[in-house]
Amino acid sequence: MGMPGAGKGTQAASLAARLAVPHVSTGDMFRSMIAAGTPLGREAQGYLDAGAYVPDELTTRMLAERLAHSDAAAGWILDGYPRTLTQVGDLDGILAGAGAGLDRVVHLQVPAAEVRARLQARATAGRSDDLAEVVDARLRIYREQTQPLLDCYAARDQLVDVDGTGEIAEVTERIAAALGLSGAIPVQAAGRD
């Protein structure tokens, strides 16, 4: 978890590779559906272009289907879900139905000014949800809808705060240490998220 642009995707991919489990990114799933021109992708495009979250029901349905795939049987790293308290409850239901649970929730802490700079730089890569006029809306929605999840997971003793500033490899090592993983986590060739 963390603000948009905190590095969640980059770090989730590294952690998933280290643990040999799938990196399940709701954002990547939506971008794939948009590129393929699926009905859900077209619907999601409107929300993403406005800097809004895709409605919980659509996102949860897509996630539940993905977690049911055989490659996720041994575990997974979620990226971009849950984002609202409603989604926390939905995820609890999905996991209870599968007889599974969450081990840890990693919170990447990055100052808002750095996040803005990262998002605006990323917009040059063609991400419509990172255009300058959308960044403030995304950060406002994060504060209103997602930040309360940190208290929820802290109360469950599942939250692990990690400094998300600095070089990608440095942040990766901080996550590994916070989770008690031995050995280095390979750093993906991707840019910051």
C-alpha positions as CSV (number, residue, x, y, z in Angstrom):
1,M,0.0,0.0,0.0
2,G,1.0,3.6,-0.4
3,M,0.1,6.7,-2.3
4,P,-0.1,6.5,-6.1
5,G,3.5,6.7,-7.3
6,A,4.9,5.3,-4.1
7,G,6.6,2.4,-5.9
8,K,4.0,-0.3,-5.1
9,G,4.2,-2.0,-8.6
10,T,7.9,-2.0,-8.8
11,Q,8.3,-3.4,-5.3
12,A,5.4,-5.9,-5.6
13,A,7.0,-7.3,-8.7
14,S,10.4,-7.8,-7.0
15,L,8.8,-9.4,-3.9
16,A,6.6,-11.7,-6.0
17,A,9.7,-12.8,-8.0
18,R,11.6,-13.5,-4.7
19,L,8.7,-15.5,-3.3
20,A,7.9,-17.2,-6.6
21,V,4.2,-16.1,-6.4
22,P,2.2,-14.0,-8.8
23,H,2.2,-10.2,-8.7
24,V,-1.5,-9.4,-8.9
25,S,-2.0,-5.8,-9.9
26,T,-5.5,-4.5,-10.4
27,G,-4.0,-1.5,-12.3
28,D,-2.2,-3.8,-14.7
29,M,-5.4,-5.9,-15.2
30,F,-7.4,-2.8,-16.0
31,R,-4.7,-1.5,-18.4
32,S,-4.7,-4.8,-20.2
33,M,-8.5,-4.8,-20.5
34,I,-8.4,-1.2,-21.8
35,A,-5.7,-2.1,-24.4
36,A,-7.8,-5.2,-25.5
37,G,-10.9,-3.0,-25.7
38,T,-13.0,-5.2,-23.5
39,P,-16.3,-3.8,-22.1
40,L,-14.9,-3.7,-18.6
41,G,-11.8,-2.0,-19.9
42,R,-13.9,0.7,-21.7
43,E,-15.8,1.3,-18.5
44,A,-12.6,1.4,-16.4
45,Q,-11.0,3.9,-18.8
46,G,-13.5,6.6,-18.0
47,Y,-12.8,6.3,-14.3
48,L,-9.0,6.2,-14.7
49,D,-9.0,9.2,-17.0
50,A,-10.8,11.2,-14.3
51,G,-8.4,10.1,-11.6
52,A,-11.1,8.1,-9.9
53,Y,-11.1,4.6,-8.6
54,V,-12.9,1.9,-10.6
55,P,-16.0,0.9,-8.5
56,D,-15.4,-1.6,-5.8
57,E,-17.8,-4.2,-7.2
58,L,-16.1,-4.4,-10.6
59,T,-12.6,-4.5,-9.1
60,T,-13.5,-7.1,-6.5
61,R,-15.1,-9.4,-9.1
62,M,-12.0,-9.1,-11.3
63,L,-9.7,-9.8,-8.4
64,A,-11.7,-12.8,-7.1
65,E,-11.4,-14.4,-10.6
66,R,-7.7,-13.8,-10.7
67,L,-7.0,-15.2,-7.2
68,A,-8.8,-18.4,-8.2
69,H,-6.2,-19.2,-10.9
70,S,-4.0,-22.2,-10.1
71,D,-0.8,-20.1,-10.1
72,A,-2.1,-18.2,-7.0
73,A,-2.7,-21.3,-4.9
74,A,0.6,-20.9,-3.0
75,G,0.1,-17.2,-2.5
76,W,0.3,-13.9,-4.2
77,I,1.4,-10.2,-3.8
78,L,-1.5,-7.8,-4.2
79,D,-0.8,-4.4,-5.8
80,G,-3.6,-1.8,-5.9
81,Y,-6.1,-3.7,-3.8
82,P,-7.7,-3.1,-1.4
83,R,-8.1,0.7,-1.8
84,T,-11.3,1.2,0.3
85,L,-12.7,-0.1,3.5
86,T,-15.4,-1.8,1.5
87,Q,-12.7,-3.7,-0.5
88,V,-11.1,-4.7,2.8
89,G,-14.4,-6.5,3.7
90,D,-14.6,-7.9,0.2
91,L,-11.1,-9.2,0.4
92,D,-11.8,-10.7,3.8
93,G,-14.7,-12.6,2.2
94,I,-12.7,-13.8,-0.8
95,L,-9.9,-15.1,1.5
96,A,-12.3,-16.7,4.0
97,G,-14.0,-18.5,1.1
98,A,-10.6,-19.9,0.0
99,G,-9.4,-20.7,3.5
100,A,-6.6,-18.1,3.2
101,G,-5.5,-14.9,4.9
102,L,-3.1,-12.0,4.6
103,D,0.4,-12.4,6.1
104,R,1.5,-8.7,6.0
105,V,0.5,-5.4,4.4
106,V,3.5,-3.4,3.4
107,H,3.0,0.4,3.5
108,L,5.5,2.4,1.4
109,Q,5.9,5.8,2.9
110,V,6.8,8.5,0.4
111,P,6.3,12.3,0.9
112,A,3.6,13.8,-1.2
113,A,6.0,16.2,-3.1
114,E,8.1,13.2,-4.2
115,V,5.0,11.3,-5.3
116,R,3.8,14.3,-7.4
117,A,7.2,14.5,-9.1
118,R,7.2,10.7,-9.8
119,L,3.7,10.7,-11.2
120,Q,4.3,13.7,-13.5
121,A,7.5,12.1,-14.8
122,R,5.6,8.8,-15.4
123,A,3.0,10.6,-17.4
124,T,5.5,11.0,-20.3
125,A,5.2,7.2,-20.6
126,G,1.6,7.5,-21.7
127,R,-0.2,6.8,-18.5
128,S,-3.4,8.9,-18.8
129,D,-4.0,8.5,-15.0
130,D,-0.7,10.3,-14.3
131,L,-1.3,13.5,-16.3
132,A,-0.7,16.6,-14.2
133,E,-4.3,17.6,-14.0
134,V,-5.2,14.2,-12.6
135,V,-2.5,13.8,-9.9
136,D,-4.1,16.0,-7.3
137,A,-7.4,14.2,-7.7
138,R,-5.7,10.8,-7.2
139,L,-3.9,12.0,-4.1
140,R,-7.1,13.4,-2.6
141,I,-9.0,10.2,-3.3
142,Y,-6.1,8.3,-1.7
143,R,-6.3,10.4,1.5
144,E,-10.1,10.0,1.7
145,Q,-10.6,6.4,0.7
146,T,-7.3,4.5,1.1
147,Q,-5.4,6.0,4.0
148,P,-8.0,4.8,6.5
149,L,-7.0,1.2,5.6
150,L,-3.7,1.8,7.3
151,D,-5.4,2.1,10.6
152,C,-7.5,-1.0,9.9
153,Y,-4.4,-3.2,9.1
154,A,-2.4,-1.6,12.0
155,A,-5.2,-2.6,14.4
156,R,-4.9,-6.2,13.0
157,D,-1.2,-6.1,13.6
158,Q,-0.6,-6.8,9.9
159,L,0.8,-3.4,8.8
160,V,4.6,-3.0,8.1
161,D,5.7,0.6,7.4
162,V,8.7,0.9,5.1
163,D,10.5,4.1,3.9
164,G,9.8,4.2,0.1
165,T,12.3,6.9,-0.7
166,G,15.6,6.4,-2.4
167,E,16.9,4.0,-5.0
168,I,14.7,1.1,-5.9
169,A,17.2,-1.5,-4.6
170,E,17.4,0.3,-1.3
171,V,13.7,0.2,-0.8
172,T,13.6,-3.4,-1.9
173,E,16.2,-4.2,0.9
174,R,14.1,-2.3,3.4
175,I,11.1,-4.4,2.6
176,A,13.0,-7.6,2.8
177,A,14.4,-6.7,6.2
178,A,10.9,-5.6,7.5
179,L,9.4,-8.9,6.4
180,G,12.3,-11.0,7.7
181,L,13.3,-12.4,4.3
182,S,16.8,-13.6,4.0
183,G,18.9,-12.9,0.9
184,A,18.4,-10.1,-1.6
185,I,15.2,-9.6,-3.5
186,P,15.9,-9.3,-7.2
187,V,15.1,-5.8,-8.5
188,Q,13.0,-5.7,-11.6
189,A,14.1,-3.6,-14.6
190,A,10.9,-1.6,-14.3
191,G,10.8,2.1,-13.4
192,R,9.2,3.5,-10.2
193,D,5.5,3.0,-9.8
